[in-house]
């Protein structure tokens, strides 16, 4: 199924909803302020985020996160 890309405002709204859903209101705002305040290279951060982890370790981490989200 083809999905029409978000316009800028819709993308902001969807992003905020995702952050708030994952982190809660206060931590979502804190995350945004950290990104704005500090120089941040998302691409580099993403490359290093799971460096050195095996696929099994990454899978276990993802499953734990999923289980925590489904409990709340």
C-alpha positions as a printed Julia matrix, in Angstrom:
72×3 Matrix{Float64}:
  0.0     0.0    0.0
  1.38    3.42  -0.98
  1.42    6.04   1.72
  1.38    9.77   0.98
  4.37   11.45   2.67
  3.68   13.71   5.64
  3.7    17.45   5.15
  5.98   19.29   7.61
  3.3    20.04  10.2
  1.89   16.51  10.11
  5.4    15.11  10.53
  5.99   17.34  13.57
  2.69   16.25  15.09
  3.35   12.55  14.46
  6.88   12.89  15.85
  5.68   14.58  19.02
  2.98   11.97  19.52
  5.59    9.22  19.12
  7.99   10.88  21.57
  5.28   11.52  24.14
  3.99    7.98  23.76
  7.48    6.54  24.26
  8.82    8.94  26.89
  5.95   10.83  28.45
  5.41   14.59  28.3
  8.28   15.74  30.5
 10.95   13.45  29.08
  9.86   14.2   25.49
 10.35   17.92  26.15
 13.66   17.19  27.84
 14.8    15.15  24.81
 13.91   17.98  22.45
 15.77   20.53  24.57
 18.84   18.29  24.59
 18.78   18.02  20.81
 18.4    21.78  20.41
 20.97   22.71  23.07
 23.83   20.38  22.12
 25.45   19.82  18.75
 24.09   16.47  17.7
 24.92   14.32  14.68
 22.01   11.9   14.49
 23.65    9.8   11.76
 26.81    9.31  13.79
 24.81    8.59  16.96
 22.75    6.0   15.1
 25.89    4.28  13.78
 27.34    4.01  17.28
 24.14    3.29  19.21
 24.35   -0.49  18.96
 28.01   -0.86  17.98
 29.52   -4.1   19.17
 26.16   -5.76  19.82
 25.35   -9.06  18.2
 22.08   -9.53  16.36
 20.9   -11.75  19.22
 21.72   -9.08  21.82
 19.95   -6.44  19.74
 16.93   -8.73  19.33
 16.77   -9.36  23.09
 16.96   -5.62  23.76
 14.15   -4.95  21.28
 11.98   -7.66  22.83
 12.51   -6.21  26.32
 11.48   -2.78  25.06
  8.42   -4.24  23.37
  7.41   -6.13  26.52
  7.78   -2.97  28.63
  5.62   -0.98  26.23
  2.87   -3.59  26.08
  2.67   -3.73  29.89
  1.82   -0.02  30.18
